[in-house]
């Protein structure tokens, strides 16, 4: 038997429910009213189904869920907050998915196949860039005919401009996935190629080739050494590594490319026009944000690149990597992890400011997570790079009493499951020798977090990462997705009718 409720009755019931909600004792709480406002925002939200003119893919290397949490607290505490309530620019984006980062042969990935998945739409093996999974890692001869077409190549054929930025070497795995195809990510210059490998060019040479072909319009990051012969010194007196005698910087200039190597030459760059821009600001990786002098920030590179690429009426694809979040995690150095993470978020903010949600799809994600871990039970406002302080049972902010382990020693908010900061020491026959650290020591920018398993370098982990997005077709990010799906959203957005 069907029960039919008249419209009048339904409205009465709805009105009564609304009145009852307003009468709730918690209705005046800011937590309650903020959540109600969020409901109204979500109800009013409409998907953008226009064709994307521009696509910007932001990847903070190693910035998984845990690392992102640490950066959020650091950014909030730097702004005078307790930390947890802070909202990073990308965290305000309306669409979100969790991303599975495993590769075809790795439960835990490295940056080469994860970046490849985002740039080609398929997963592949660890250490390989834009080569299909049937090829063995390092098989130079076997990769012929198994190269994959990149998103940069696809949109370049549509007349769009392409830029790639990184605070790591521009030939490093994540930025290389925008333009290169290689059986091993370490083949950054010809000196790294195995003997007899003639089926592919090294990564730096491939960047030059893609600039010459008109696929890459702007490339900026570190890595000068891979573009210079070993008997040539760069502007800072460091030698190149190439053994083929090629000076790819001079070759790029001969194409008409603008070249920048420091902050001054960066600031002197003109609009790209038809001439490519090559910026190489360090011999190896660019400096950590905490140590940066004489070179542009990631936000500055992002702003300049968007302004230059926007001159193309057909639009652009830009990949921006915060590469050194990963390196600081590997070092077990949380301070530089979170300061580079904040610099990455600043780049996201400026990109959002300089573009229009109506025609620009912005995607913010990571390639993988690290073996980062969080201790408890820390009170609100415990400094993310410092000690874990007790919860105040009568108030909000933590007490000034550090929590301690069974060994009577305090512990930091953040540690790592492995790495150089291991509490197991060889000189003590691998016994527990956990130091009695103070908050002042822990908050030093050079402090190495305590870790469990002793390794020279902390490792990646296979946990999910997040993708946060806004703009045309960003609503296609929903639920738990495979990492290669990111390419398919980008490709669909630029081709939508």
C-alpha positions as CSV (number, residue, x, y, z in Angstrom):
1,X,0.0,0.0,0.0
2,X,1.4,3.4,-1.0
3,X,1.3,6.3,1.4
4,X,0.7,9.6,-0.2
5,X,1.6,12.8,1.6
6,X,0.1,16.0,0.3
7,X,2.4,18.9,-0.6
8,X,0.9,20.9,2.2
9,X,1.7,18.2,4.8
10,X,5.2,17.8,3.3
11,X,5.9,21.5,3.6
12,X,4.6,21.5,7.2
13,X,6.8,18.6,8.1
14,X,9.9,20.3,6.4
15,X,9.1,23.6,8.2
16,X,8.8,21.8,11.5
17,X,12.1,20.0,11.0
18,X,13.8,23.3,10.1
19,X,12.4,24.9,13.2
20,X,13.5,22.0,15.3
21,X,17.0,22.3,13.9
22,X,17.2,26.0,14.8
23,X,16.1,25.2,18.3
24,X,19.0,22.7,18.9
25,X,21.2,23.8,21.8
26,X,24.3,23.5,19.6
27,X,22.8,25.7,16.8
28,X,24.7,28.8,17.9
29,X,28.1,27.0,17.8
30,X,30.5,28.2,15.2
31,X,31.2,24.5,14.4
32,X,27.5,24.1,13.7
33,X,27.0,27.3,11.7
34,X,30.1,26.7,9.6
35,X,28.9,23.2,8.7
36,X,25.5,24.5,7.8
37,X,27.0,27.1,5.5
38,X,29.1,24.4,3.9
39,X,25.9,22.4,3.2
40,X,24.4,25.4,1.4
41,X,27.6,25.9,-0.6
42,X,27.5,22.2,-1.7
43,X,23.8,22.3,-2.6
44,X,24.4,25.3,-4.8
45,X,27.4,23.9,-6.5
46,X,27.0,23.2,-10.3
47,X,29.6,21.3,-12.4
48,X,31.5,23.1,-15.0
49,X,31.2,21.2,-18.3
50,X,32.9,23.7,-20.6
51,X,35.9,22.7,-22.6
52,X,39.2,23.4,-20.8
53,X,41.3,25.9,-22.6
54,X,44.1,25.5,-20.0
55,X,45.3,22.7,-17.8
56,X,47.7,23.1,-14.8
57,X,48.9,20.0,-13.1
58,X,50.6,20.7,-9.7
59,X,52.6,17.8,-8.2
60,X,54.3,18.2,-4.9
61,X,56.7,15.3,-5.0
62,X,56.2,13.1,-1.9
63,X,53.3,15.1,-0.6
64,X,50.9,12.4,0.5
65,X,48.1,12.7,3.0
66,X,50.4,12.7,6.0
67,X,53.0,15.1,4.6
68,X,50.1,17.4,3.5
69,X,48.8,17.3,7.0
70,X,52.2,18.4,8.4
71,X,52.4,21.3,5.9
72,X,48.9,22.4,6.8
73,X,49.8,22.6,10.5
74,X,53.1,24.3,9.8
75,X,51.4,26.9,7.6
76,X,48.7,27.6,10.1
77,X,51.1,27.9,13.0
78,X,53.3,30.2,11.0
79,X,50.2,32.3,10.5
80,X,49.6,32.5,14.3
81,X,47.0,29.8,14.5
82,X,47.0,26.5,16.4
83,X,47.5,24.9,13.0
84,X,44.7,22.4,12.4
85,X,42.1,25.0,11.4
86,X,44.3,26.3,8.6
87,X,43.1,25.8,5.0
88,X,45.7,25.5,2.2
89,X,44.8,27.0,-1.1
90,X,44.3,23.6,-2.8
91,X,42.2,22.4,0.2
92,X,39.5,24.9,-0.7
93,X,39.1,23.4,-4.2
94,X,35.7,21.8,-4.6
95,X,36.6,18.4,-6.0
96,X,38.6,15.6,-4.3
97,X,39.7,12.0,-4.9
98,X,42.0,9.6,-3.3
99,X,44.6,8.2,-5.7
100,X,46.2,4.7,-5.7
101,X,49.9,5.1,-6.5
102,X,51.1,1.5,-7.1
103,X,52.8,0.7,-10.3
104,X,52.8,-2.4,-12.5
105,X,55.7,-3.9,-10.6
106,X,55.8,-1.9,-7.4
107,X,53.5,-1.8,-4.4
108,X,55.5,1.3,-3.5
109,X,56.3,3.5,-6.4
110,X,59.0,6.0,-7.4
111,X,58.3,9.2,-9.2
112,X,59.0,8.0,-12.7
113,X,56.0,5.7,-13.3
114,X,53.7,7.8,-11.2
115,X,54.4,10.9,-13.2
116,X,54.2,8.8,-16.4
117,X,50.8,7.6,-15.4
118,X,49.5,11.2,-15.1
119,X,51.1,12.2,-18.5
120,X,50.1,9.1,-20.6
121,X,47.1,7.5,-19.0
122,X,48.6,4.1,-18.3
123,X,50.7,2.6,-15.5
124,X,54.2,1.3,-16.0
125,X,57.2,-0.1,-14.1
126,X,59.2,1.6,-11.5
127,X,62.1,3.7,-12.8
128,X,60.7,4.0,-16.3
129,X,59.3,7.1,-18.0
130,X,56.6,7.0,-20.7
131,X,57.5,3.5,-21.8
132,X,54.9,0.7,-21.7
133,X,55.0,-2.0,-19.1
134,X,56.2,-4.8,-21.4
135,X,59.7,-3.4,-21.5
136,X,62.3,-4.4,-18.8
137,X,63.8,-1.6,-16.8
138,X,67.0,-0.3,-18.4
139,X,66.5,-2.2,-21.7
140,X,67.6,0.5,-24.1
141,X,67.3,-1.8,-27.2
142,X,63.9,-3.3,-26.1
143,X,62.1,0.0,-25.7
144,X,62.0,0.9,-29.4
145,X,58.4,1.0,-30.5
146,X,57.1,1.0,-26.9
147,X,57.2,4.7,-26.3
148,X,53.9,6.3,-25.2
149,X,52.4,9.6,-26.4
150,X,52.4,12.3,-23.8
151,X,49.7,14.8,-22.9
152,X,52.1,17.6,-23.8
153,X,52.4,16.1,-27.3
154,X,48.7,15.7,-27.6
155,X,47.8,19.3,-26.7
156,X,50.7,20.7,-28.7
157,X,49.1,19.2,-31.8
158,X,46.0,21.2,-30.8
159,X,48.1,24.4,-30.9
160,X,48.5,24.8,-27.2
161,X,51.7,25.9,-25.5
162,X,53.4,23.7,-22.9
163,X,55.5,24.6,-19.8
164,X,57.2,22.5,-17.2
165,X,58.6,23.8,-13.9
166,X,60.4,22.1,-11.0
167,X,62.5,22.9,-8.0
168,X,64.3,19.7,-8.7
169,X,66.5,19.1,-11.7
170,X,64.4,19.7,-14.8
171,X,65.7,16.3,-16.0
172,X,64.4,14.6,-12.8
173,X,61.7,12.0,-13.0
174,X,58.5,14.1,-12.5
175,X,59.3,17.0,-14.9
176,X,60.9,14.6,-17.4
177,X,57.6,12.8,-17.7
178,X,56.2,15.8,-19.5
179,X,58.6,15.5,-22.4
180,X,60.9,12.4,-22.3
181,X,60.7,8.7,-22.9
182,X,63.3,6.5,-21.3
183,X,63.9,3.0,-20.0
184,X,65.6,4.4,-17.0
185,X,65.0,7.7,-15.1
186,X,68.7,8.0,-14.3
187,X,69.8,8.6,-17.9
188,X,69.7,12.4,-17.4
189,X,72.7,13.0,-19.7
190,X,74.6,10.9,-22.2
191,X,77.2,9.9,-19.7
192,X,74.6,7.9,-17.8
193,X,73.5,5.9,-20.9
194,X,74.6,2.3,-21.0
195,X,77.3,1.4,-23.6
196,X,75.8,0.8,-27.0
197,X,72.5,2.5,-26.2
198,X,71.6,4.2,-29.4
199,X,67.8,3.7,-29.4
200,X,67.1,6.7,-27.3
201,X,68.6,10.1,-26.4
202,X,69.3,11.1,-22.8
203,X,66.7,13.1,-21.0
204,X,68.4,16.5,-21.3
205,X,68.8,16.0,-25.0
206,X,65.2,15.0,-25.3
207,X,64.2,18.3,-23.7
208,X,66.2,20.1,-26.3
209,X,64.6,18.0,-29.0
210,X,61.1,18.8,-27.7
211,X,61.9,22.5,-27.6
212,X,63.2,22.3,-31.1
213,X,60.0,20.5,-32.2
214,X,57.8,23.2,-30.6
215,X,56.3,20.9,-28.0
216,X,57.9,22.5,-25.0
217,X,57.8,26.3,-24.8
218,X,59.1,26.9,-21.3
219,X,61.2,24.7,-19.0
220,X,62.6,25.9,-15.7
221,X,64.3,24.2,-12.8
222,X,67.7,22.9,-11.8
223,X,70.1,20.6,-13.6
224,X,72.5,22.7,-15.6
225,X,75.2,20.0,-15.3
226,X,73.2,17.7,-17.6
227,X,73.2,20.3,-20.4
228,X,76.9,21.1,-20.4
229,X,80.1,19.2,-21.5
230,X,82.3,17.9,-18.6
231,X,85.1,20.3,-19.6
232,X,82.8,23.4,-19.4
233,X,82.0,25.2,-16.2
234,X,78.7,26.9,-15.6
235,X,78.1,30.5,-14.3
236,X,78.7,29.3,-10.8
237,X,82.0,27.5,-11.6
238,X,80.6,23.9,-11.6
239,X,81.4,21.4,-14.3
240,X,79.0,19.8,-16.7
241,X,78.7,16.0,-17.1
242,X,78.1,15.4,-20.8
243,X,80.7,13.3,-22.6
244,X,79.4,14.0,-26.1
245,X,80.7,17.5,-26.3
246,X,77.3,19.0,-26.7
247,X,76.4,22.3,-25.0
248,X,72.7,22.1,-25.0
249,X,72.3,25.6,-23.5
250,X,74.2,27.1,-26.4
251,X,72.2,25.0,-28.8
252,X,69.0,26.2,-27.2
253,X,70.1,29.8,-27.5
254,X,70.9,29.2,-31.2
255,X,67.2,28.2,-31.6
256,X,66.3,31.6,-30.3
257,X,65.6,30.5,-26.7
258,X,65.9,32.9,-23.8
259,X,68.1,31.5,-21.1
260,X,68.1,32.3,-17.3
261,X,70.4,31.0,-14.7
262,X,69.8,33.2,-11.7
263,X,67.2,35.6,-10.2
264,X,68.5,38.6,-12.2
265,X,68.4,36.8,-15.6
266,X,65.0,35.3,-14.6
267,X,63.6,38.8,-13.9
268,X,64.9,40.0,-17.3
269,X,63.0,37.4,-19.3
270,X,60.5,38.7,-21.8
271,X,57.2,37.1,-22.8
272,X,57.8,33.7,-24.5
273,X,56.1,34.5,-27.9
274,X,57.4,31.9,-30.4
275,X,60.8,31.6,-28.7
276,X,61.2,29.0,-25.9
277,X,62.5,29.8,-22.4
278,X,65.1,27.7,-20.6
279,X,65.8,28.4,-17.0
280,X,68.5,26.4,-15.2
281,X,69.1,27.8,-11.8
282,X,71.4,25.3,-10.2
283,X,73.9,22.7,-11.3
284,X,71.8,20.0,-9.6
285,X,68.5,20.7,-7.7
286,X,67.4,24.2,-6.9
287,X,67.9,25.3,-3.3
288,X,65.4,24.4,-0.6
289,X,63.0,27.3,0.1
290,X,64.5,27.7,3.6
291,X,67.9,28.3,2.0
292,X,66.9,30.1,-1.2
293,X,69.0,33.0,-2.4
294,X,69.7,34.3,-5.9
295,X,67.1,32.2,-7.6
296,X,63.3,32.6,-8.2
297,X,60.7,30.9,-6.0
298,X,58.3,28.3,-7.4
299,X,55.5,30.8,-7.1
300,X,57.5,33.4,-9.1
301,X,58.3,30.8,-11.8
302,X,54.7,29.8,-11.9
303,X,53.4,33.4,-12.2
304,X,55.9,34.3,-15.0
305,X,55.2,31.1,-16.9
306,X,51.4,31.5,-16.8
307,X,51.7,35.1,-18.0
308,X,53.9,34.0,-20.9
309,X,51.8,31.0,-21.9
310,X,48.6,32.9,-21.7
311,X,49.6,34.8,-24.8
312,X,48.5,31.7,-26.8
313,X,44.8,32.1,-27.7
314,X,44.6,28.3,-28.0
315,X,45.6,27.8,-24.3
316,X,48.3,25.9,-22.5
317,X,49.3,22.9,-20.4
318,X,51.6,23.6,-17.5
319,X,53.1,21.0,-15.1
320,X,54.5,22.5,-11.8
321,X,56.5,20.3,-9.4
322,X,57.5,21.1,-5.9
323,X,60.3,18.6,-6.2
324,X,62.2,19.1,-2.9
325,X,59.3,18.2,-0.6
326,X,60.4,14.7,-1.5
327,X,64.1,15.3,-0.9
328,X,63.6,16.7,2.6
329,X,61.4,13.8,3.5
330,X,64.2,11.4,2.3
331,X,66.6,13.3,4.6
332,X,64.2,13.0,7.5
333,X,64.3,16.8,7.8
334,X,60.7,17.9,8.5
335,X,61.5,21.6,8.6
336,X,62.6,21.8,5.0
337,X,59.7,19.4,4.0
338,X,57.1,21.8,5.3
339,X,58.7,25.0,4.2
340,X,59.0,23.7,0.6
341,X,55.4,22.5,1.0
342,X,54.3,26.0,1.9
343,X,56.2,27.4,-1.1
344,X,54.4,24.9,-3.3
345,X,51.0,26.0,-1.9
346,X,52.0,29.6,-2.6
347,X,52.5,28.6,-6.2
348,X,49.0,27.0,-6.3
349,X,47.6,30.2,-4.9
350,X,49.2,32.5,-7.5
351,X,48.1,30.1,-10.4
352,X,44.5,30.2,-9.1
353,X,44.7,34.0,-8.9
354,X,46.0,34.4,-12.5
355,X,43.6,32.1,-14.2
356,X,39.8,31.8,-14.6
357,X,37.9,28.8,-13.2
358,X,35.6,29.0,-16.2
359,X,38.3,27.9,-18.7
360,X,41.2,26.5,-16.6
361,X,41.4,23.1,-15.0
362,X,43.7,23.1,-12.0
363,X,44.7,19.8,-10.5
364,X,46.8,19.5,-7.3
365,X,48.2,16.1,-6.3
366,X,51.3,14.2,-5.4
367,X,53.1,11.3,-7.0
368,X,53.5,9.2,-3.8
369,X,53.8,9.4,0.0
370,X,56.7,8.8,2.4
371,X,57.2,6.8,5.6
372,X,56.2,9.7,7.7
373,X,54.4,9.0,11.0
374,X,52.5,11.1,13.6
375,X,52.7,10.5,17.4
376,X,49.9,11.1,19.9
377,X,48.2,12.3,21.9
378,X,49.3,15.8,21.2
379,X,47.3,18.8,22.4
380,X,46.1,21.5,19.9
381,X,48.9,23.8,18.8
382,X,51.8,21.4,19.5
383,X,54.5,22.7,17.1
384,X,54.5,20.4,14.1
385,X,58.3,20.4,13.9
386,X,58.7,20.2,17.7
387,X,57.6,18.2,20.7
388,X,54.2,16.6,21.4
389,X,52.6,18.5,24.3
390,X,49.8,17.2,26.5
391,X,46.1,18.0,25.9
392,X,44.7,20.7,28.2
393,X,41.6,19.1,29.8
394,X,40.2,22.6,30.6
395,X,41.0,24.6,27.6
396,X,41.9,24.4,23.9
397,X,45.7,24.9,23.4
398,X,48.1,22.3,24.7
399,X,49.7,22.4,28.1
400,X,53.4,23.1,28.3
401,X,54.1,19.6,29.5
402,X,55.7,17.3,26.9
403,X,54.4,13.8,26.6
404,X,57.0,11.1,27.3
405,X,57.6,7.5,26.3
406,X,58.2,4.6,28.7
407,X,61.9,5.5,28.6
408,X,61.0,8.8,30.3
409,X,62.0,10.9,27.3
410,X,59.8,13.3,25.3
411,X,58.9,12.6,21.7
412,X,58.3,14.8,18.7
413,X,54.9,15.2,16.9
414,X,56.4,13.7,13.7
415,X,58.8,10.8,13.1
416,X,59.6,8.4,10.3
417,X,59.4,4.7,10.1
418,X,62.9,4.6,8.6
419,X,65.8,6.8,7.7
420,X,69.0,8.5,8.8
421,X,67.4,9.5,12.2
422,X,67.1,5.9,13.3
423,X,67.2,5.4,17.1
424,X,69.0,2.2,16.4
425,X,72.8,2.9,16.3
426,X,75.5,0.6,14.9
427,X,78.0,1.8,17.5
428,X,75.6,0.6,20.2
429,X,75.2,-2.8,18.5
430,X,71.9,-1.7,17.0
431,X,70.3,-1.1,20.4
432,X,67.8,1.5,21.3
433,X,69.6,4.8,22.0
434,X,66.8,7.3,21.7
435,X,68.1,10.8,22.5
436,X,66.5,13.1,25.1
437,X,65.6,15.9,22.7
438,X,64.4,19.3,23.7
439,X,61.8,21.4,21.9
440,X,64.5,23.9,20.9
441,X,66.6,21.1,19.4
442,X,63.6,19.6,17.6
443,X,62.6,22.9,16.0
444,X,66.0,23.6,14.6
445,X,65.8,23.7,10.8
446,X,68.5,21.1,10.5
447,X,67.0,18.6,12.9
448,X,66.6,15.1,11.6
449,X,63.5,13.5,13.0
450,X,63.7,10.3,15.0
451,X,63.1,7.2,12.9
452,X,62.9,3.4,13.5
453,X,64.6,1.4,10.9
454,X,68.2,2.5,10.1
455,X,68.6,3.6,6.4
456,X,70.8,6.2,4.8
457,X,67.7,7.7,3.1
458,X,64.1,7.5,4.2
459,X,61.8,5.7,1.7
460,X,58.6,6.3,-0.1
461,X,55.5,4.5,1.0
462,X,52.6,3.1,-1.1
463,X,49.8,5.0,0.7
464,X,47.1,6.9,-1.3
465,X,47.6,10.5,-2.1
466,X,44.9,13.1,-2.7
467,X,43.9,15.0,-5.8
468,X,42.2,18.3,-5.4
469,X,40.8,20.1,-8.4
470,X,38.7,23.0,-9.7
471,X,37.6,24.2,-13.1
472,X,36.1,22.5,-16.2
473,X,35.3,18.8,-15.5
474,X,37.0,18.8,-12.1
475,X,33.9,17.1,-10.8
476,X,35.1,13.9,-12.6
477,X,37.4,13.5,-9.6
478,X,35.4,11.6,-7.1
479,X,36.0,8.5,-5.0
480,X,39.1,6.4,-5.1
481,X,40.9,6.4,-8.4
482,X,43.9,4.9,-10.2
483,X,46.7,7.4,-10.8
484,X,46.5,7.1,-14.6
485,X,42.9,8.3,-14.5
486,X,44.3,11.9,-13.9
487,X,45.5,11.9,-17.5
488,X,42.0,10.9,-18.8
489,X,40.3,13.7,-16.9
490,X,42.8,16.2,-18.4
491,X,42.3,14.7,-21.9
492,X,38.6,14.7,-21.6
493,X,38.5,18.3,-20.4
494,X,40.5,19.7,-23.4
495,X,38.3,17.7,-25.9
496,X,34.9,18.2,-24.4
497,X,32.2,19.3,-26.8
